[in-house]
Amino acid sequence: MANLKSLAKDTVIYGLSSIVGRFLNYLLVPLYTIKISAASGGYGVVTNVYAYTALLLVLLTFGMETTFFRFANKREENANKVYGTTLWAVGLLSLAFVLLVIAFLRPIASFEGYAEHPEYIGIMAVTVGVDAFLCIPFDYLRYQNKALKFAGIKLLNIAMLIGLNLFYFLIVGVTDVVYIFYINLFCSSVQVLFLLKEMKGFSYGFDVNLLKRMLAYAWPILILGIAGILNQTADKILFPFIYKASDVHSQLGIYGACSKIAMIMAMITQAFRFAYEPFVFGQAKSKDDRATYAKAMKYFLIFTLLAFLVVIGYMDILRHIIGKDYWEGLKVVPIVMAAEIMMGVYFNLSFWYKLIDKTIWGAMFSGIGCAVLIVINVVFVPKYGYMACAWGGFAGYGTAMILSYFVGQKYYPISYPLKEMALYVVLAALLFVAMTASNRNLPTLPAVAVNTLLGILFIAYIVKKDFPLSGLPIIGKHFRK
């Protein structure tokens, strides 16, 4: 229980940089969607370019984040040497990538459909190179349990990002999307100044033999990461190539803006991952606590389902996050959120093959899931547009999650409380149907009131089954009497 409390504490701290940070960043979504109309396709350009950025970030870190934690926690390895080797490897690859893109900027920009704006691609390349390199110093902070410094730098970055966007788009009055890319590059670069202390990792040296062992562990994680990020971004990358219509960037912008509302699941999962990854490998160093992993899975599912219902219940309010001309795409929100929940469950399941050093399984599961997503997109996007993108992600994550569970139970069995988890899912599904009907048939205020009561019903079930008030500090003593 003490370990779970430690995990919860770190999740809250990392959540400040992930959930709170991204929530504040969401303030930019109404700014962009109001200043950049859906018809212009400008937000579609942003959605498309940042989809490439997410994929490239995975390629440039090539699985070394998880690999760093695995090797740094091995008794026979020197943690500082592991860090130095990782820092050198990712840093050199990132630099090579930036130089290569600059050398072939125009043909690359032309291929991606931005022949008239190669600066989009150039700025993106430098930004992703900086971000990829900084992933390793940030991981080092996590390894040293410096959650407050980690969160502080991330939040400062978000504050600068928001401030500069507000200044240029509201005060100066620009509408050119290139300013979005320039601002992001500046804010990413400023983080280097706050991580100079962690840069001393270069002095720990570079061990070629160590790198070979790390790459043997990392390459399946890279494949897993590529497949995983493609599950999130392939639709946004492929959309301009397979949706043959004049308003392609407009439609992509609508899908991208509405998906932002659903990304609360991605924020929760990321915050949990930042705390859970070093926690699990640290646990494995001392003991094999499968019961703790099972409880963590249940609690993760409970709180993501609660977040799902909160978003659905207050959709009439949350839709104002984006401009009105983007509202037609709100129907994708519950689909994308459900897909993100399955992605989170899949992430929790993934530790069985990481702990037994069989990461090839993760590459296979994610690859199959990605293939399912791509097939659905290629077959159905030309006819159904971005709705096929949403369902493709749902099917892809669902496939990877199911495969990981059944194979994992054979090689690393964990007794997950499936019956209890299923009851939560069924209850959430019933409340979702009721909330959707409420949103559709009632004015905003009555719908919010009804959905609030339905949300309280779900919370009451949580309290009754898993978080009895008598177990809470201070106020719990009143319920134990």
N, C-alpha and C positions, 0 to 999 in steps of 0.2 A: 504493500500500500504506500509505503514511503517513496518507492520508486515511481509509482503512478503520480503522486503529488509533485515530485520533482519534474516529471514530464509535463504535467499540467501547468506548472509555474513557467517553465521554459516556453511552452506553447503560447502562453499569454504574452510573454515578453516579445517573442518572435512575431506574434500576431500584431503587435504594435507597428512593426515595419511592413508586415504583409497585409493584414486585413485593414487596419486603420489607414496605413499608407495608401493602399489601393483605393480604399473608400474615398479618401481625400482626392486622390487622382481622378476619381469618377466625376469630380466637379468639373473636370475638363471636358467630359462627354457632352453635357448640355452646351458648354461654350462652343465646342467644335460643331455640334449638330445645329446650333442656331446661327453661327457665323458662316458655316459652310453648308449650303443647302443639299438635300438629298439628290436633287436633279443634277447638280453640278458634277457629282461623282468624286468630289475631292476627298470625302471621308472614306470612300471605297479605295482610293489610292493609299491612304494611310493604313487601312486594314490590310491591304495586299502587301505593302512594303514591310510592315511589322510582322506579318506571317513569315516572310523570308528571314527576318531578323531572329525570330524564335528558333527556327530550324538551324540557322547558322551558329547560334549560341551553343546548341547541343553538339554540333560537329566540332567546334573549336575547343570545347572542354573535353570531348571524346571520352566520356565516362570517368574522368579523373577525379571528380568530386566524391562520388561514392568510393572509388578506389583509394583515395587519400584516407578516408575514415577507416576503411578496412585494414590498410597496411599500417597506419599510424597507431592502431590499437593492437597490433600483433606484438607479442612479448619479444620475439626475436628481431624485430626491426627497430631502427633508430628513428623516432618520430620526426626529429628535425631534418634528418637526411631525406625522409619521405617527403616532407614539406618542400624542401629546397628543390628536389628533383621534379616534383609536380609543378612548382612555380616556373622553373626554367622551361619545361616541356610545353606547358600551355602558353607561356609568354612568347616563345619563339614561333610557335605555330600561328598565334594570333597576328604577330608582326608579318609573317610570310603571307598570310591571307590578305591583309590590308594592302601590301605592296602589289600583290598579284591582281587584285581587283582594280586598283588605280592604273596599272599597266594596260589592262584590257577593259577599261571603263565603258567606252562607247559601244563595243559589240555586246557586252553584257546588258547594258541598259536597253539596247535595241531589242534583244531577245526577250526581255521581260516586259516590253511594251512601253518603255519610257525613253525612246530615242530623243525626244525633244527636251527631256529633263534628266540628263545623266547625273546631275548633282544629287538627285534623290538616292541613287545607288551608291555614289561615292560617300556621301555623309553616312548612309546606313552602314557601309562597310567599316568605316573608322569607328563608329559607335559600337558596333557589335564586337569589334576587335578589343576595344577597351573593356567592355562589359565582360567578355569571356575571360580576359586576364584577371580582372578583379574578383571573379568568382572564387579563385583560390585563396587570396588573403581573407575574404569573407568566410570561407570554410575554415580557415585557421582560427578565426575568432570563435566560431562555433565549437571547434575542437578544444579550445582553451576555456570554453564555457563563458565567454565574454559576450553574453547576450545583450547587455545594455549598450555596449559600444556598437555592436552590430545593428541594433535597432536604431540607435541615435544617428548613425551615418545614413541609414536608409531613409529615415524620416526627414533628415535635412535635405537629402536629395529630392524627395517628394515636394518639400516646401519650396525649394528653388524652382522646381519644374512648374508647380502651380503658379508661383509668383510671376515668373517670366512669361508664361502663357497668358495670364490675365493682363499683364502689362502690354504685350504686343497685340493681342486680339481685341481687348476692350479699350485700352487707352490710346494706343497707336492706331488701332483699327485695321490691321492687316487681315487678309483672308487667304493668303497664299500658304498652301500646306508645307512649303519648304521651311517655313519658320518653325514648324513643329519638329522637323528633323534636326535643325540647327540647335534648338533649345535642348533637345534630348542629348545631343553630343556634348554640349557644354556642361550639363549637369552630371553626366557620366564621368567626364574628365575631372571635374572638381573632386570627386570621391577619392582620387588618387592621393590628394594632399592629406587626407585623413587616415590613409592606410600606409603612410611612409614607414611607420614603425614595423609593420608586418612585412615590408619589402626586404627586411634584413634576411629573409629566408634565402635570398640569392647566395648569401655567404655560407650557407650550409652545404653548398656544393651540389654537383650533379653526378649521380651514380648511374652509369649506363646499364649495368647488370640489374640494378634495382628497377630501373625503368622497364626493362624487358619483362621482369616478373609482373610488374604492375600492368603493363599492356596486355599480358596474357589474361589477366583478370578483367581488364577494362573493356576489351574489344566487344565482348557480348553485351556489356552495359551500353556501349556506344550504339550498337544495333538496336538494343532495347529503347534507348533514348531517342534515336531517329524515328523508330516506329511510333513511340509514344507521342513525340511532338508532332509527327505527321497526323496522328489522330486528332490533334488540336488545330493544326494549321493547313493540312492538305487541301481541305475544301476551299479555303481562302486563297491558296496558291493556284489551285487548278481552275477555280471559277472563271477567271478571265479567258482561259483557253478553251473551255467546253461550253460556256453559256454564250451562244452566238446571238447577241442582241445589242442594239445601239446603246442601251442603258445599262450595260454590264457593270460599270463601276458604281452607278447609282444603286442597283440592286445589291451589290456587294456591300456598299456603305450601309444600307438599311439592315442587312443581316449582321454586319459587324457591330453596329450601334446597339441593336437589340440584344446581341449576345453579351454585351458588356453588363447588362442587368443580371444576366445569369451567372456571371463570373464570380459571384460571391462564393460559389462552391470551390472554384479554383483557389481563391484566397484562403479559405479555411484549410483546404488540403495542403497548400504550400506552407502555411504556418505550422500545421501539424508535422509536415515532413521535416522542416528545419529542426524541430525539437526531437522528432522520433528517430531519425537516422542515426545521430550520434548516441542516442539513448539505447537503441537496440544493439548496436555494435559494442557499446560499453557493457551492456548486460551480458552479451555473449562471451565477453572476455572473462567474466567471473562465474556465470552460471547460465543454464538453459531454462529460462523462465517462460514456458509456453502458455501458462495460465494468464500471465500478465499480457502477453500479446493478444490473447483471445478477448480479454476485458477491454483492451485499448481499441480493438476492432468494433466491439459493440458500442462503446461510448462515441467513437467517431461517427458511426452510422446514426446514432440517436441525434447528435447535434447537427449533422448535415440535413437530416430529415426535418428538423425543427427550422433550420435556416430556409429550406425549400418552402415550407408552409408560410413562413413569414413573408417571403418574396411574393408568393402567389396571393396571399391574403391582402397585401397592401399594394397590389399591382396598379390600382387606379391612382395611387400616389407616386409610386416609383417610376411610372411611365414618363413623368415629367423630367426625369433625368436626361431624356433625349428630346430633340425637337419634334414637333407634331408631325412633320412630314416623314418621320421615320416610324411612326406608330403602327403602320400596317404590318410590320415584321414582328410584333410582340408575341405572336402565336408560337414563335420558336423558343421562347424563354423556358417553359416547363420541360421541353424536350432536351434542350442543352443542359439545363440544371440536372436533370435525371442522369444524363450522360456523365456529367462531372462527378456525381455521387458514385457512379460505378467506377470511374477512374480512380477515385479516392480509395474505394474498397480494393481495387486491383493493386494500388500502391501498398496498402497494408498487407495484402496477401503476398506481395513480391519478396518479402524478406526471407521466406523459406529457402529460396535458391541462392540468395546472397549470403546467407549464413553458412551454407554448405559449399560455397564457392562453385556453384553450378549455374552461373549467370546466363549460360547459353539458353536455358529454359525461358528466361524472361525475353530474350531476343526472339525466340520462336513465338511466344504468346502475343507479344506486341506486333510482330511482323504479320501474323495471321489477322489480328484485329485491324491493322492498318490496311491490309489487302481488302478486307470486307468493306471498310470505309471508302476506299478508292473506287472499288467496283460499283458501289451504290451511287457515288457521285458521278462517275462517268456514264452510267446507264440512265440515271433519273434526273440529274441536274438540267440537261437540255430541255426536258419537258416540265419539270416541277420547280425549277429554280432553287432558291436557297432553302426551301423546305426539305429538299433531298439532302442538303448539306447537314441539317440538324439531325435527321434520322440516320444518316450515315455515321455520324459520331456516336449516336446512341447504340447502333448495332456493333460498331467497332469496339467500343469500350466493354459492352456486354459480353462479346465473344472472348476478349482477353481475360476478363474477370472470371468467367465460368471455367475456361481452360486452366487458369492458374490455380483455382480452388481444387479441382478434381485431381490434377497431377500432384499438387502440393500435399494433398492428403495421403498420397502413396509414399512420397519421399520424405516428408517432414510433417507428419500428422499433428494437427492442433485441434483441440476440441472447442470449436467456436460454438457459442450458444445460439444455434441456428433457429430454434423455435422462438426464442425471445426476440431475436432480430426480425424474424418473419412477421411477428405480431406488430412490431413497430411499422414495418413497411406497409402492411395491410391497412392499419389505422391511418397512416399518412395518405395512402391512396384514396381512402374513403373521404377524408377531410379535403383532399385536393379536389375531388369531384364536387363536393358541396361548396367550396370556396369559388370554384370556377363558375358554378351556377349562380352564386351570389353576385359575382362581378358582372355577369352577363345580364342579369335580370333586375338588379337594384341600382338606384342612384349611388354615387360615390360614398357619401357618409353612412347611409344604412348598410351598404356592402362592407365597409370597413368595420362597422360595429359588429355585424354578424360574424365576419371572419376573425375578429379579435376573440370573440367567445369560442369559436372553433379552435383557435390557437391555444387558448387557455385550457381547453379540454385535452389537447395533446400534452401540454405541460403537466397537467394534473396526473395524467397517466404515467409520465416519466417520474414524477415525484413518488407516486404510489409504488411503482415497480422497482426503481433503481436509485432514487435519491430521496429517501424519506427525510422529512424535515427534522425528525428527531436526531438524525446524524449530523446535522449542521452545527458549526461552532456558535456559541453565544445563544442564538435563538433556539437552538435545538433542545436546550434544557427545559424550555417551556412545554415542548411536545413530549418529553420523556416523563413528565409528571403524571 
